[in-house]
Amino acid sequence: MTIQELDIHHRQRPFEPFRLLVADGRSYEVRHPERMASLRTGRMISVATDQGFVILDMLLITGLEKPISKRRNGMKKRAS
């Protein structure tokens, strides 16, 4: 996924929550546009979670799910 592809979903109005999938099987929900920011280089993003925040390398983001169910924001472990 590229930062440009991610920006399309992040800047969509009205905003629709989405889930980022990463290479190690974890996922991160972005339920509000202010819960995610891209860093200056465009290679890394920051996602706020209930426990704090996580910085993700764009090269490790494997997908984006949309729509997502209405549940609490934060890091979610994908079901095996």
Secondary structure by P-SEA (a helix, b strand, c coil): ccaaaaaaaaacccbbbbbbbccccbbbbbcccccccccccccbbbbbcccbbbbbcccccccccccccccccccccccc
